[in-house]
């Protein structure tokens, strides 16, 4: 139950070299489940839709080009200011063909989860609005990469590392 930073510091203190710590929950923190209350055709574009998206912080207008965007669906919303890794872009409020868009509904490719880019991510109804994307996809576990020295073969597996942490007072 210890915080990630404390675990990494303890591993270093007991003689294991922590090479990297990847916390996907932190990387995906801005992206949360949202509900599409309304999806209507864009007045100036055939393939775009103007969506009314209910997020945990209110309802926002989003212009979306995904063919599967529709009224009543749940998807993953990226708010203004969030970094989209698959596009290498930070979102800002913008006008798309004259209609204001405040964020976006994202695809798996845009989130670097897969190569799927035919539409936005559809989320099961069981997830509440505001549920973090990392929780939806089971990406909320951190990854700690340890470099072993030849004298620490006892830590070549999870049990050895767990024993060291327990001996240091964690776990």
N, C-alpha and C positions, 0 to 999 in steps of 0.2 A: 504493500500500500504506500510505499515511499514515493515521493515525487521523482520524476525522470532525472532531473539534474542531480539529486542526492544519490541516486543509484549510480550514475556515471562517475561522480566524484568518489564514491566508495570503491568502485571497481579500480580506479586509478590508485587510490590509497592502499589497497591490498596487493598491488603489484601487477595488475592486469592493464595493459595499454589499450585504452579506448581510442579506436581510430576514427569512428564517426558515430553520430547519433542522428537518426532520421525519425522525426515526429510528424507523420502524415496528418495527424489530427490538427496540428498547428498549421501546416501548409494548406489544408483544406478548410480551415476555420471560417472563412467568409461565406462559403458555399453551403446553403441550407435549403431544406424542402420548402416549396411554395405552392400555392394553389392558383390555377388559372380560372378566375371567376368568369371571364368573358374573353373570347377570341373572335375578332371580326376582321373582315377583309380590309386591307389598307386602301384608302381612297385613290392613291396614285401609283399603286404597284400591284401586279397580278399575283406574285408569289409571296408577298409579305402579309403578315397579320398584325393587327394592333391588339395587344393583350392587356387585360386588367389583371395584375398578379398580386395576390394577397400574400404578404410576407409577415414575419413576426413583428415587424416594425411599422406595418401599414400597407395600404394598397398602392401599387405603383403602375404606371403605364410603361409597357415594354413592346418594342417593335421586334417581331420574330419572323424569320424566314423558313423555319422548319416545317415540313409538310405535316408532321404529326401534332403540331401545336393545336389544341382545341379546348373549348370550354369544358370545365369539370375535371381536368386532369391535374395531377401533381407532378412537379418536376423539380430540378435543381436550379435555384436562382443565384446568380452572381451579381452582387450589388455594385453600384458605382464605387470606384476606387480599388476594386479587387483585381488581382493579376491573373490572367487566363494563360496557363502554361502552354497549352497546345497552339495558341495564337501568338504568344510572346507579346502580349499587349495588356496594358492596364486600362480598365474601363473608365469612361467618363460620360457624363450626361451629354447626349448628342441628339441631333435631329436627323432622322432617316426619311428622306423624301418628304420633308416638311412636317413630320410628326415627331414629337419629343419621345426619346427612349431613355429610361432610367435603369440601366443594367441589362442583363440578358439571361435567358434560359439556355443552359449549356448542353452540349452533346458529350458523349464519352470521349471522343477524339480531342475535343477542346480541353478536357480535364486530364488527358494523357492516361486514360484508363483502358482504351482499346483503339482500334482504327475505325470504329463505327461512327459515321458522320451523316447518316441518312436522316437523322432527326434528333430532337432533344431527348434527354434522359427522362424516361417515364418512371415515376416512383409509385410503389404500392400504396394503396389507400390507408394501410395500417399506420404509416408514419405521419406524425403530427407536423403541422406547419412549424418551421423553425428547427426541426431535427437536423443536426449537422450531417453533411454528406459523408464524412468519414465513418460515422456510425451506420448509415444506411448500407454502405459497401463493405463494412467490416475492416476499415483501414485505420481504426483508432488505436492500434497497438504500435508502440514505438519499436524501432529496430536499433539495437546497439551492436556495433561491429567491434570485435576485440581482436587485437593482434597478439598471438601467443609467442612466448619465448620458449626455447627448447626445454627449459627447466620447469615448465608449468603444464605438462601433459595432463595433469589432473583436471585442468580446466578446458579440455578439448571438447567437452560436452556440457549440456545445460545443467546436469546435476552437480558437476564440479564447480561451475560458476555460482550456482545456487548455494552450495555449501560455503563458499567463500563469503558470499553476501550474508548468510545466516551467522557465520562466525564474527562478522563485522557488526552485527546487530540489526541487519535488515532482513526480514523474512523468517 
